């Protein structure tokens, strides 16, 4: 399972990608410069997140690099 963060001027939204989605579309998630995510909104205890159901590449003409600085 992996978590993605979507951030704008109002705050951060967590996107949850299940192990099944990661197995099916992990290459797209890791290598695309932008993503189109179809998902289901979840809200619990004031925290809102999205449970991703399908991911597709947005097709931006930029190279994608990891932002994981560990």
Residue pairs with C-beta under 8 A, 6 or more apart in sequence:
1 16
1 17
1 18
1 19
1 22
2 17
2 22
2 29
3 14
3 15
3 16
3 17
4 14
4 15
4 17
4 29
4 35
4 52
5 12
5 13
5 14
5 15
6 12
6 13
6 14
6 15
6 50
7 13
13 48
13 49
13 50
14 47
14 49
14 50
15 37
15 39
15 49
15 50
15 52
16 42
16 49
16 50
16 51
16 52
17 29
17 52
17 55
18 51
18 52
21 52
21 53
21 54
21 55
22 29
25 54
25 55
28 35
28 55
28 56
28 57
29 35
29 55
30 64
31 64
32 57
32 58
32 60
32 64
33 58
33 60
33 61
33 62
33 63
33 64
34 57
34 58
34 59
34 60
35 55
35 56
35 57
35 58
36 55
36 56
36 57
36 58
37 50
37 52
37 54
37 55
38 52
38 53
38 54
38 55
39 50
39 51
39 52
39 53
39 54
40 50
40 51
40 53
41 48
41 49
41 50
42 48
42 49
42 50
42 51
43 49
